[in-house]
Amino acid sequence: MDEPSAEEIAARLTSEQGVIVLGTPESWREADALPDEMFDFDETYDPETAAETRFWVPTELGKQVQEIARAEPLKS
């Protein structure tokens, strides 16, 4: 079975998912509420301060869906 296109994914987003997609997930719960392969989890480490920074990065598919979602009004 073919994977859905960015247009199909964007059309199926609920308003809550649309808000998350237009920003980035703030938790694993939010990320799990989105279609697969939208965001990758990454982290950086600063050796000078020993600070770890964790963040979500949109995948190529995620970027495409974000562009479509920005151009279309969110569903209620």
C-alpha positions as CSV (number, residue, x, y, z in Angstrom):
1,M,0.0,0.0,0.0
2,D,1.3,3.5,-0.9
3,E,2.1,6.0,1.8
4,P,-0.2,9.0,1.9
5,S,1.0,12.2,0.3
6,A,1.7,15.4,2.2
7,E,-1.6,16.7,0.8
8,E,-3.6,13.7,2.1
9,I,-2.0,14.0,5.5
10,A,-2.7,17.7,5.8
11,A,-6.3,17.2,4.7
12,R,-6.8,14.6,7.5
13,L,-5.3,16.6,10.3
14,T,-7.7,17.6,13.2
15,S,-7.5,21.1,14.5
16,E,-5.4,19.9,17.4
17,Q,-3.0,18.1,15.2
18,G,-2.8,21.2,12.9
19,V,-1.7,23.3,15.8
20,I,1.0,20.8,16.7
21,V,2.2,20.5,13.1
22,L,2.4,24.3,12.7
23,G,4.7,24.4,15.7
24,T,6.5,21.3,17.0
25,P,5.5,18.7,19.4
26,E,6.1,19.6,23.0
27,S,6.0,16.0,24.3
28,W,6.0,12.4,23.2
29,R,2.2,12.3,23.7
30,E,1.8,15.1,21.2
31,A,4.2,13.5,18.7
32,D,2.3,10.2,19.0
33,A,-0.9,12.0,18.2
34,L,0.5,12.9,14.7
35,P,0.8,10.7,11.6
36,D,4.0,8.7,11.5
37,E,7.2,10.2,10.1
38,M,6.3,13.8,10.7
39,F,9.0,14.7,13.2
40,D,12.3,13.3,14.4
41,F,13.5,13.6,18.0
42,D,17.0,15.0,18.3
43,E,19.3,16.3,21.0
44,T,22.5,18.3,21.4
45,Y,25.1,18.2,24.1
46,D,27.2,21.2,25.1
47,P,30.5,19.9,26.5
48,E,31.3,23.2,28.2
49,T,28.1,23.3,30.3
50,A,27.1,19.7,30.1
51,A,23.7,20.9,29.0
52,E,21.5,18.6,26.9
53,T,18.9,20.1,24.7
54,R,16.2,17.9,23.3
55,F,13.9,19.0,20.5
56,W,11.7,17.9,17.6
57,V,12.8,18.4,14.0
58,P,10.3,18.2,11.1
59,T,11.2,15.6,8.5
60,E,11.0,16.4,4.9
61,L,7.4,15.1,4.9
62,G,6.7,17.1,8.0
63,K,8.0,20.3,6.3
64,Q,5.7,19.7,3.3
65,V,2.7,19.2,5.6
66,Q,3.6,22.3,7.5
67,E,3.7,24.4,4.3
68,I,0.3,23.0,3.2
69,A,-1.2,23.6,6.7
70,R,0.0,27.2,6.7
71,A,-1.7,27.9,3.4
72,E,-5.0,26.4,4.5
73,P,-7.2,27.4,7.4
74,L,-7.4,24.9,10.2
75,K,-10.5,22.8,10.7
76,S,-12.7,23.5,13.7
